[in-house]
Amino acid sequence: ESDQKRKRGIHSKSPCRKTRRPSLPTGTPPPRPKSPSRPPSPKMQGMQSPIMVMNTNTKRETGRTAQLNNIAAAKAVSDIIRTTLGPRSMLKMILDASGGIVLTNDGNAILREIDVTHPAAKSMIELSRTQDEEVGDGTTSVIILAGEILHLSQPFLEKDIHPTVIVRAYMRALDAAVKIIDSLAFPIDINDRSQLMNIVTSCIGTKYTSRFGPLMAELALDAVMCVAVDNGDGTKEVDIKKYAKVEKIAGGSIEDCRVLKGVMMNKDVVAPGRMKRRIENPRVMLLDCPLEYKKGENQTNVEITKEEDWAVLLKMEEEWIQGVCAQIASLKPDIVVTEKGLSDLATHYLCKAGITALRRVRKGDNNRISRATGATIVHRVEELREEDIGTGAGLFKVEKLGEEYFTFFVDCKEPKACSIILRGASRDVLNEVERNLHDAMGVARNVVHDPRLLPGGGAVEMAVSRAIAEEALKIEGVEQLPFRAIGLALEVIPRTLAQNCGANVIRTLTKLRAKHAEATEENTGGKACTFGIDGDKGTIVDMKELGIWEAYAVKVQSIKTAVESAAMLLRIDDIVSGLSQKGKGGGAGTGTGVAPMADDNDEDPPEKLGE
């Protein structure tokens, strides 16, 4: 029996006993083997396909590569506008998207026309726009400075200094630089027009309009002083964006530019033959409501049973308009200005009352007229009162300039709004003059807000650079090198000034460094060294004697913006960019560097659909 069992392969006491499987009926599939309870071996894991988290079209840069690419992009942007700094700067000619030509040396105007794809370059261009909105000037300096700071950061990254350590040192250096600038600044009297003219002239000395003498500086000062309003607590509010309107009229010469003591707009009276075009000491009424019968917003159906009812309806409309015009005429205004429509029937009644009317005036223009004449904008005719009428304007007139008619409210008693008329040979010249005027008004506004001055011509940058180099000796550890780098980066401004006027850069900078090194507190009697580079001749001059000044707000803002933006770009260690839209080829970024994922269920926008 045991021999028979052995032959069958059955062992009663064997540890590796095998049992015969029961035979299955024909056609039955074999049972699935049980999954092993133990984890798969590393060899099996390595054979699995990798998990794709991102879209396959996505382009990604990480770590050192991303940082070095950001630095290269920022350097490329700063190199574009490096030659546009200083009075001997070069111009850039750019063909914009609409086919027009932009001819300028204004940093912001150049960069906003350039189409870039790298997200770091887009961030740099955003810097220039921010600087332009905040202080109006220094758009070129801030880009050059940020590019130089990032360029000097590259050796630290290659030495494996952590970006956070570099950024911490940069922020310490920024605080030290602002304290040094505060010690260099000195206050001025904003009522002293000659001092203000010096500052504004220094600002536009690097611009196209500098060849026309002090004309632009005078226009900017007149405009800013006109719209400045005293808040009562010693500060002044200057809103040049809302209350100082620039009107560009082609033709004439630049010497014909002027600031009006009042408001001008591109409008003519409603009925030119029947309404007056010149009124002295007018009573002005401003409305924000239509002087026409209200129409139904959607389709309106009226059912009438008698033919006479139609005539009654029309008569009711006429009576309503007649009543509104009678209410207006009862206050005896000379001019009615409305932002909405004015019907022919209302025009007829106003002409009979001897009232001049303007219709569909822009909201901004209406606000400026209100501020210049003292009138109040009224929203319903029923609410009109005598005190809403403005009597501040000395003269209302309509004149033809070029091919169009313009309305003037001028000779105002206390005009807190103004219009600036710019004349020039061509549209390109006018655009460049407007950009220069915007910068000049920005500087004048900054000085009114914060009446402190700093010497120009790279004197501040050189003084701060020397002071930071001395301060760096007190810092221990790795942070000392990046701290000193901010001082070195600031030297790019005097270096570029010398470069752009054709001077010997190395000799000029060495002389300037020596001048600032000699100017210790004992030698100067505690006064700061104000030697800088004359941008016209490339020589070293005392900026106080030359009369080149810069506004405190512009200088501090440009240094703060440059250092903070460089710190932000250094802390980026991952850039993800992909397709911006479904169906678009290439790997163009979206501006932020991260592409929105296209959904398969997205519908086409209406403009892509057929009729």
NUTOR-701020 format. One line per 4 residues: their letters; for each residue x, y, z of C-alpha. Coordinates in Angstrom, 3 decimals, always signed. Layout:
! residues N
a = X/Y/Z; ... $
This chain:
! residues 611
esdq = +0.000/+0.000/+0.000; +2.853/+2.370/+0.872; +4.578/+1.487/-2.411; +1.411/+2.363/-4.264 $
krkr = +1.175/+5.730/-2.435; +4.826/+6.488/-3.167; +4.226/+5.796/-6.826; +1.287/+8.215/-6.830 $
gihs = +3.458/+10.906/-5.157; +1.450/+11.075/-1.926; +3.392/+11.242/+1.382; +1.500/+11.355/+4.570 $
kspc = +4.272/+12.920/+6.678; +6.201/+14.928/+4.038; +6.317/+18.769/+4.640; +6.076/+19.509/+0.905 $
rktr = +3.105/+17.338/+0.278; +1.350/+17.786/-3.026; -2.312/+17.164/-3.558; -3.864/+16.390/-6.838 $
rpsl = -6.304/+19.030/-8.110; -9.802/+17.777/-8.678; -10.556/+17.353/-12.340; -12.767/+20.074/-13.839 $
ptgt = -15.582/+19.468/-16.271; -14.704/+20.008/-19.927; -15.118/+23.664/-21.107; -14.742/+25.217/-17.635 $
pppr = -12.046/+27.990/-17.489; -9.292/+27.489/-14.898; -9.632/+29.575/-11.677; -7.626/+32.851/-11.445 $
pksp = -4.563/+32.661/-9.226; -4.703/+34.632/-5.965; -2.734/+37.897/-5.865; +0.368/+37.636/-3.710 $
srpp = +0.076/+39.277/-0.313; +3.705/+40.412/-0.277; +4.784/+43.675/-2.155; +6.360/+43.320/-5.620 $
spkm = +10.123/+43.264/-5.850; +12.056/+46.458/-6.834; +12.760/+44.873/-10.169; +9.045/+44.594/-10.895 $
qgmq = +8.441/+48.203/-9.753; +11.097/+49.534/-12.127; +9.251/+48.011/-15.044; +6.104/+50.149/-14.421 $
spim = +5.447/+53.127/-16.722; +6.114/+56.617/-15.170; +3.141/+58.667/-13.957; +2.537/+61.738/-16.177 $
vmnt = +1.261/+64.550/-13.946; +1.605/+67.391/-16.487; +0.491/+67.775/-20.050; +3.012/+66.339/-22.501 $
ntkr = +3.211/+69.711/-24.305; +4.291/+71.458/-21.099; +7.796/+72.884/-20.962; +9.375/+72.909/-17.520 $
etgr = +12.587/+74.371/-16.140; +13.663/+73.692/-12.577; +16.387/+74.621/-10.117; +19.583/+76.267/-11.328 $
taql = +18.495/+76.203/-14.988; +15.369/+78.274/-14.230; +17.351/+80.813/-12.188; +20.078/+81.261/-14.791 $
nnia = +17.485/+81.590/-17.588; +15.625/+84.252/-15.570; +18.859/+86.193/-15.113; +19.643/+85.943/-18.844 $
aaka = +16.117/+87.151/-19.771; +16.302/+90.115/-17.367; +19.758/+91.050/-18.693; +18.463/+90.916/-22.283 $
vsdi = +15.582/+93.297/-21.448; +17.895/+95.755/-19.654; +20.361/+95.701/-22.572; +17.551/+96.768/-24.937 $
irtt = +17.066/+100.130/-23.219; +20.544/+100.664/-21.732; +21.451/+103.172/-24.485; +18.373/+105.343/-23.778 $
lgpr = +19.670/+106.658/-20.423; +20.961/+110.201/-20.067; +20.926/+113.415/-22.122; +23.041/+111.877/-24.907 $
smlk = +20.767/+108.861/-25.198; +19.849/+107.115/-28.427; +16.300/+106.774/-29.745; +14.471/+103.543/-30.542 $
mild = +12.165/+103.155/-33.523; +9.520/+100.476/-33.033; +6.814/+99.336/-35.437; +3.770/+98.726/-33.269 $
asgg = +0.963/+96.186/-33.752; -1.270/+98.610/-35.662; +1.493/+99.434/-38.168; +2.361/+102.841/-36.663 $
ivlt = +5.860/+103.950/-35.728; +6.895/+104.666/-32.144; +10.008/+106.868/-31.996; +11.092/+107.406/-28.393 $
ndgn = +13.736/+106.994/-25.704; +11.175/+106.555/-22.897; +11.825/+103.175/-21.248; +8.178/+102.371/-20.574 $
ailr = +7.036/+103.353/-24.087; +9.708/+101.107/-25.657; +9.094/+98.055/-23.489; +5.303/+98.087/-23.711 $
eidv = +5.558/+97.809/-27.519; +7.933/+94.818/-27.373; +6.361/+91.360/-27.504; +8.240/+88.893/-25.275 $
thpa = +7.462/+85.274/-24.379; +9.734/+84.583/-21.405; +7.826/+85.073/-18.105; +10.824/+86.723/-16.375 $
aksm = +11.122/+89.241/-19.233; +7.384/+89.976/-18.900; +7.913/+90.583/-15.187; +10.717/+93.069/-15.953 $
iels = +8.501/+94.965/-18.402; +5.799/+95.120/-15.720; +8.362/+96.901/-13.485; +8.675/+99.725/-15.960 $
rtqd = +4.896/+100.141/-16.141; +4.606/+100.208/-12.341; +7.335/+102.845/-12.081; +5.572/+104.954/-14.716 $
eevg = +2.238/+104.786/-12.871; +3.714/+105.419/-9.425; +6.141/+108.302/-10.036; +6.085/+108.963/-13.797 $
dgtt = +9.873/+108.982/-14.274; +12.847/+106.633/-13.819; +11.401/+103.876/-16.037; +14.750/+103.267/-17.779 $
svii = +16.845/+103.396/-14.588; +14.737/+100.797/-12.793; +15.129/+98.227/-15.598; +18.900/+98.795/-15.954 $
lage = +19.357/+98.528/-12.187; +17.269/+95.352/-11.836; +19.148/+93.731/-14.738; +22.522/+94.598/-13.173 $
ilhl = +21.532/+93.261/-9.731; +20.475/+89.951/-11.281; +23.649/+89.828/-13.369; +25.759/+90.203/-10.205 $
sqpf = +23.715/+87.466/-8.501; +24.908/+84.819/-10.946; +28.353/+84.207/-9.322; +26.681/+83.659/-5.927 $
lekd = +24.366/+80.998/-7.366; +27.359/+79.310/-9.001; +29.077/+79.249/-5.570; +25.993/+77.393/-4.245 $
ihpt = +24.889/+80.238/-1.967; +21.204/+79.674/-1.319; +18.869/+82.234/-3.014; +17.165/+82.935/+0.337 $
vivr = +20.511/+84.027/+1.831; +21.165/+86.271/-1.192; +17.683/+87.824/-0.931; +18.096/+88.426/+2.807 $
aymr = +21.368/+90.274/+2.170; +19.730/+92.305/-0.626; +16.928/+93.423/+1.688; +19.438/+94.499/+4.358 $
alda = +21.352/+96.434/+1.712; +18.109/+98.094/+0.526; +17.316/+99.312/+4.063; +20.860/+100.671/+4.375 $
avki = +20.614/+102.382/+0.959; +17.317/+104.119/+1.840; +18.823/+105.435/+5.109; +21.846/+106.785/+3.205 $
idsl = +19.569/+108.467/+0.622; +17.538/+110.032/+3.450; +20.729/+111.580/+4.801; +21.635/+112.951/+1.338 $
afpi = +18.196/+114.504/+0.667; +17.418/+118.122/+1.495; +14.050/+119.946/+1.518; +12.992/+122.753/-0.831 $
dind = +10.272/+125.379/-0.849; +7.556/+124.330/-3.310; +6.493/+127.956/-3.703; +9.916/+128.804/-5.180 $
rsql = +9.241/+128.391/-8.905; +12.917/+128.614/-9.955; +13.862/+125.593/-7.818; +10.942/+123.571/-9.182 $
mniv = +11.917/+124.544/-12.736; +15.450/+123.224/-12.125; +14.129/+119.821/-11.080; +11.651/+119.448/-13.933 $
tsci = +14.229/+120.689/-16.471; +16.681/+118.038/-15.181; +13.996/+115.399/-15.692; +13.236/+116.309/-19.308 $
gtky = +16.872/+117.147/-20.115; +17.244/+113.570/-21.358; +14.117/+113.776/-23.554; +13.324/+114.845/-27.093 $
tsrf = +11.666/+118.116/-25.983; +14.795/+119.369/-24.158; +15.816/+121.161/-27.381; +12.824/+123.507/-27.010 $
gplm = +14.186/+125.061/-23.812; +12.087/+125.413/-20.670; +8.727/+125.208/-22.516; +7.774/+121.674/-21.375 $
aela = +8.909/+122.318/-17.796; +6.706/+125.419/-17.629; +3.714/+123.543/-19.056; +4.154/+120.717/-16.518 $
ldav = +4.532/+123.103/-13.564; +1.536/+125.226/-14.596; -0.639/+122.110/-14.977; +0.385/+120.588/-11.628 $
mcva = -0.010/+123.853/-9.706; -3.412/+124.356/-11.325; -4.866/+120.989/-10.225; -3.175/+120.908/-6.775 $
vdng = -5.752/+121.066/-3.952; -4.795/+121.731/-0.334; -6.198/+119.033/+1.994; -6.028/+121.320/+5.013 $
dgtk = -3.541/+119.162/+6.951; -0.455/+120.508/+5.204; -0.592/+117.963/+2.368; -1.739/+118.497/-1.201 $
evdi = -3.750/+116.284/-3.528; -2.585/+116.353/-7.166; -4.669/+114.217/-9.538; -3.163/+114.926/-12.960 $
kkya = -4.680/+111.792/-14.492; -8.264/+112.907/-13.897; -8.107/+116.698/-13.973; -5.229/+117.565/-16.338 $
kvek = -6.345/+116.580/-19.835; -3.892/+116.634/-22.743; -5.369/+117.568/-26.134; -3.132/+116.836/-29.128 $
iagg = -3.879/+118.877/-32.248; -1.709/+118.282/-35.300; -0.453/+121.408/-37.022; +1.234/+124.557/-35.792 $
sied = +4.538/+124.527/-33.937; +5.562/+123.257/-30.502; +5.910/+126.867/-29.293; +2.081/+127.123/-29.588 $
crvl = +1.595/+124.618/-26.722; -0.105/+126.147/-23.692; -1.989/+125.367/-20.481; -5.543/+126.723/-20.305 $
kgvm = -7.001/+128.150/-17.117; -10.036/+126.010/-17.710; -11.305/+123.143/-19.837; -11.311/+122.395/-23.551 $
mnkd = -13.081/+119.547/-25.367; -13.649/+118.415/-28.906; -17.359/+119.419/-29.164; -19.527/+121.911/-30.966 $
vvap = -22.903/+123.348/-29.886; -26.001/+121.307/-30.806; -27.460/+123.888/-33.211; -24.533/+125.928/-34.576 $
grmk = -26.583/+128.485/-36.496; -29.060/+129.246/-33.708; -27.025/+128.969/-30.504; -24.365/+131.397/-29.283 $
rrie = -20.732/+130.380/-29.700; -19.281/+133.027/-27.409; -20.621/+134.004/-23.967; -18.783/+136.032/-21.326 $
nprv = -19.258/+135.140/-17.650; -21.670/+132.292/-18.478; -24.009/+130.546/-16.047; -23.249/+126.827/-16.597 $
mlld = -25.668/+123.965/-15.844; -24.348/+120.367/-15.891; -26.737/+117.424/-16.276; -26.357/+113.667/-16.217 $
cple = -29.790/+112.855/-17.642; -31.288/+112.734/-21.170; -33.281/+115.709/-22.461; -35.436/+113.539/-24.736 $
ykkg = -38.510/+111.428/-24.212; -37.709/+108.090/-22.598; -37.758/+105.224/-25.045; -38.672/+101.672/-24.035 $
enqt = -35.634/+99.544/-23.384; -37.105/+96.674/-25.379; -39.898/+96.459/-27.928; -42.871/+98.478/-26.666 $
nvei = -46.435/+97.792/-27.859; -49.207/+100.367/-27.487; -52.816/+99.469/-28.308; -55.144/+102.348/-29.144 $
tkee = -58.803/+102.121/-30.037; -59.306/+105.626/-31.437; -57.231/+107.507/-33.954; -57.285/+110.599/-31.762 $
dwav = -55.415/+108.730/-28.999; -52.277/+108.614/-31.169; -52.269/+112.411/-31.389; -52.750/+112.549/-27.600 $
llkm = -49.690/+110.314/-27.088; -47.500/+112.540/-29.249; -48.829/+115.659/-27.508; -47.983/+114.152/-24.076 $
eeew = -44.395/+113.571/-25.214; -44.109/+117.155/-26.447; -45.615/+118.544/-23.229; -43.160/+116.530/-21.092 $
iqgv = -40.166/+117.879/-23.045; -41.619/+121.394/-22.930; -42.048/+121.092/-19.134; -38.431/+119.910/-18.680 $
caqi = -37.104/+122.799/-20.805; -39.268/+125.266/-18.847; -37.772/+123.984/-15.576; -34.266/+124.471/-16.993 $
aslk = -35.065/+127.950/-18.360; -36.502/+129.043/-14.999; -32.951/+129.075/-13.546; -31.731/+131.230/-16.468 $
pdiv = -28.571/+129.287/-17.429; -26.546/+130.426/-20.456; -25.138/+126.946/-21.200; -26.583/+123.467/-20.602 $
vtek = -24.161/+120.526/-20.804; -25.548/+116.977/-20.694; -23.807/+113.614/-20.852; -26.826/+112.021/-22.553 $
glsd = -28.937/+112.799/-25.622; -30.832/+115.983/-26.507; -33.848/+115.722/-28.832; -34.616/+118.150/-31.687 $
lath = -37.709/+119.382/-29.881; -35.715/+120.131/-26.697; -33.141/+121.946/-28.858; -35.976/+124.088/-30.278 $
ylck = -37.285/+125.085/-26.833; -33.758/+125.825/-25.502; -33.024/+128.007/-28.574; -36.238/+129.948/-27.931 $
agit = -35.047/+130.548/-24.357; -31.626/+131.720/-25.655; -29.743/+128.795/-24.050; -26.672/+127.170/-25.656 $
alrr = -26.553/+123.361/-25.319; -23.846/+120.656/-25.585; -24.801/+116.979/-25.651; -23.135/+113.571/-25.220 $
vrkg = -20.173/+115.031/-23.325; -17.794/+112.487/-21.783; -18.052/+111.835/-18.045; -14.431/+112.919/-17.499 $
dnnr = -14.956/+116.188/-19.399; -18.109/+116.888/-17.394; -16.187/+116.364/-14.121; -13.460/+118.759/-15.287 $
isra = -16.047/+121.433/-16.253; -17.663/+120.967/-12.833; -14.343/+121.506/-11.054; -13.341/+124.485/-13.218 $
tgat = -16.668/+126.385/-13.120; -17.981/+125.382/-9.692; -21.165/+123.816/-11.103; -22.728/+120.661/-9.646 $
ivhr = -23.640/+117.725/-11.893; -27.381/+117.082/-11.414; -29.011/+113.721/-12.179; -32.662/+114.831/-12.469 $
veel = -34.029/+118.083/-13.823; -36.588/+118.215/-10.973; -33.719/+118.491/-8.434; -32.127/+121.623/-9.995 $
reed = -31.448/+124.526/-7.630; -29.789/+127.905/-7.948; -26.612/+126.776/-6.133; -26.054/+124.041/-8.754 $
igtg = -25.315/+126.670/-11.423; -21.608/+127.297/-12.038; -20.443/+130.893/-12.444; -16.669/+130.372/-12.156 $
aglf = -15.846/+130.543/-15.893; -14.896/+133.904/-17.396; -15.494/+132.995/-21.041; -17.253/+130.300/-23.082 $
kvek = -16.283/+130.074/-26.757; -16.220/+127.634/-29.658; -13.235/+127.835/-32.014; -12.110/+125.908/-35.043 $
lgee = -8.611/+124.413/-34.729; -7.428/+122.501/-37.762; -10.449/+120.721/-39.200; -12.520/+120.409/-36.000 $
yftf = -14.452/+122.600/-33.581; -13.371/+122.828/-29.936; -15.326/+124.186/-26.972; -13.490/+126.257/-24.335 $
fvdc = -14.451/+127.146/-20.748; -11.549/+129.478/-19.922; -10.483/+132.383/-17.703; -11.848/+130.567/-14.657 $
kepk = -11.469/+132.250/-11.266; -10.150/+129.188/-9.412; -9.617/+126.456/-11.989; -8.844/+123.211/-10.192 $
acsi = -8.862/+121.434/-13.575; -7.010/+122.313/-16.753; -6.454/+121.314/-20.362; -3.035/+121.271/-21.996 $
ilrg = -3.006/+121.997/-25.740; -0.131/+120.359/-27.595; +0.647/+121.429/-31.165; +3.189/+119.754/-33.397 $
asrd = +4.089/+118.996/-36.977; +3.066/+115.335/-36.994; +1.291/+112.739/-34.917; +4.616/+111.019/-34.010 $
vlne = +6.066/+114.283/-32.667; +2.888/+114.928/-30.658; +2.981/+111.446/-29.106; +6.607/+111.900/-28.026 $
vern = +5.868/+115.392/-26.627; +2.947/+113.947/-24.666; +5.173/+111.184/-23.193; +7.779/+113.791/-22.164 $
lhda = +5.090/+116.010/-20.632; +3.685/+113.051/-18.675; +7.135/+112.406/-17.154; +7.620/+116.099/-16.339 $
mgva = +4.199/+116.339/-14.670; +4.964/+113.176/-12.693; +8.181/+114.711/-11.332; +6.461/+118.022/-10.483 $
rnvv = +3.676/+116.111/-8.694; +6.220/+114.078/-6.689; +7.998/+117.232/-5.552; +4.690/+118.783/-4.446 $
hdpr = +3.870/+115.620/-2.471; +7.360/+115.141/-1.018; +9.450/+118.349/-1.374; +12.895/+116.747/-1.052 $
llpg = +15.706/+116.749/-3.603; +18.749/+114.646/-4.419; +21.739/+115.419/-6.671; +21.499/+113.834/-10.141 $
ggav = +24.085/+112.574/-12.614; +24.828/+109.344/-10.708; +26.061/+111.232/-7.602; +23.528/+109.538/-5.289 $
emav = +24.290/+106.059/-6.663; +28.048/+106.566/-6.194; +27.620/+107.892/-2.642; +25.335/+104.972/-1.712 $
srai = +27.749/+102.497/-3.333; +30.677/+103.791/-1.249; +28.629/+103.794/+1.976; +27.366/+100.222/+1.364 $
aeea = +30.944/+99.015/+0.723; +31.955/+100.453/+4.132; +28.874/+98.990/+5.813; +29.590/+95.563/+4.305 $
lkie = +32.824/+95.307/+6.332; +30.727/+95.155/+9.522; +28.744/+92.128/+8.264; +30.072/+88.660/+9.019 $
gveq = +29.422/+85.473/+7.088; +28.187/+84.691/+3.604; +25.783/+87.652/+3.450; +28.663/+90.108/+3.112 $
lpfr = +29.184/+89.390/-0.610; +25.576/+89.880/-1.783; +25.294/+92.948/+0.496; +28.288/+94.540/-1.237 $
aigl = +26.873/+93.530/-4.665; +23.991/+96.019/-4.314; +26.525/+98.839/-4.010; +28.377/+97.601/-7.092 $
alev = +25.107/+97.310/-9.027; +24.235/+100.958/-8.298; +27.398/+102.022/-10.128; +25.741/+100.916/-13.375 $
iprt = +23.906/+104.283/-13.566; +27.026/+106.563/-13.676; +28.773/+103.954/-15.833; +25.946/+103.970/-18.401 $
laqn = +25.820/+107.801/-18.383; +29.543/+107.895/-19.214; +29.115/+105.182/-21.851; +26.236/+106.923/-23.643 $
cgan = +28.070/+110.241/-24.020; +31.213/+108.589/-25.390; +33.533/+109.179/-22.427; +36.293/+106.812/-21.320 $
virt = +34.260/+104.710/-18.887; +37.082/+103.224/-16.788; +38.955/+106.512/-16.262; +35.797/+108.522/-15.562 $
ltkl = +34.444/+106.017/-13.028; +37.818/+105.699/-11.310; +38.012/+109.508/-10.931; +34.451/+109.619/-9.599 $
rakh = +35.187/+106.849/-7.069; +38.288/+108.762/-5.957; +36.266/+111.996/-5.510; +33.738/+110.190/-3.309 $
aeat = +36.471/+108.366/-1.375; +38.187/+111.712/-0.606; +34.915/+113.292/+0.538; +35.025/+112.107/+4.148 $
eent = +33.072/+113.917/+6.851; +36.223/+115.734/+8.027; +36.993/+117.078/+4.527; +33.461/+118.196/+3.642 $
ggka = +32.345/+119.394/+7.044; +29.728/+116.674/+7.357; +28.161/+117.435/+3.962; +27.563/+114.677/+1.427 $
ctfg = +29.633/+114.489/-1.756; +27.549/+115.681/-4.723; +29.979/+114.944/-7.550; +28.487/+113.136/-10.525 $
idgd = +28.877/+112.758/-14.278; +27.850/+115.535/-16.679; +25.827/+113.510/-19.182; +26.519/+115.988/-22.003 $
kgti = +30.324/+116.179/-21.787; +31.232/+113.048/-19.828; +33.220/+115.018/-17.233; +33.010/+114.904/-13.433 $
vdmk = +31.150/+117.931/-12.065; +29.622/+119.036/-8.768; +25.890/+118.592/-9.359; +25.042/+121.532/-7.071 $
elgi = +26.960/+123.895/-9.350; +25.540/+122.322/-12.502; +21.985/+122.457/-11.092; +21.011/+118.841/-11.889 $
weay = +18.514/+117.590/-9.315; +16.232/+114.598/-8.988; +13.057/+114.111/-6.978; +13.496/+112.014/-3.826 $
avkv = +10.397/+109.899/-4.561; +11.631/+108.897/-8.043; +15.069/+107.781/-6.837; +13.855/+105.817/-3.816 $
qsik = +11.036/+104.176/-5.772; +13.371/+103.041/-8.573; +15.920/+101.480/-6.158; +13.208/+99.773/-4.080 $
tave = +11.431/+98.406/-7.154; +14.666/+97.146/-8.740; +15.932/+95.343/-5.611; +12.552/+93.820/-4.723 $
saam = +11.929/+92.569/-8.253; +15.434/+91.055/-8.463; +14.811/+89.319/-5.123; +11.502/+87.968/-6.402 $
llri = +13.029/+86.587/-9.618; +15.899/+84.942/-7.684; +13.443/+83.000/-5.538; +11.882/+81.328/-8.577 $
ddiv = +13.165/+77.765/-8.960; +10.508/+76.277/-11.229; +9.021/+77.614/-14.472; +6.169/+75.737/-16.113 $
sgls = +4.910/+76.887/-19.487; +2.792/+75.155/-22.085; +0.186/+75.729/-24.753; -1.792/+78.872/-24.098 $
qkgk = -4.906/+77.677/-25.942; -6.176/+74.461/-27.407; -5.120/+74.119/-31.018; -2.338/+76.735/-30.879 $
ggga = +1.042/+75.457/-31.947; +4.398/+76.208/-30.374; +5.255/+76.517/-26.736; +4.482/+80.187/-26.177 $
gtgt = +3.852/+81.036/-22.563; +0.763/+82.746/-21.241; +2.622/+85.566/-19.532; +2.506/+83.930/-16.130 $
gvap = +4.491/+80.991/-17.364; +1.729/+78.496/-16.527; -0.632/+77.497/-19.278; -4.350/+76.947/-18.588 $
madd = -5.378/+73.366/-19.338; -7.679/+73.166/-22.325; -10.867/+71.209/-21.647; -12.236/+68.954/-24.384 $
nded = -15.747/+70.186/-23.637; -14.839/+73.858/-24.133; -17.011/+75.538/-26.704; -15.649/+77.854/-29.372 $
ppek = -15.974/+81.537/-28.521; -18.703/+83.408/-30.438; -16.210/+85.302/-32.615; -14.871/+81.993/-33.990 $
lge = -18.291/+80.682/-34.987; -19.729/+81.332/-38.421; -22.655/+83.552/-39.180 $
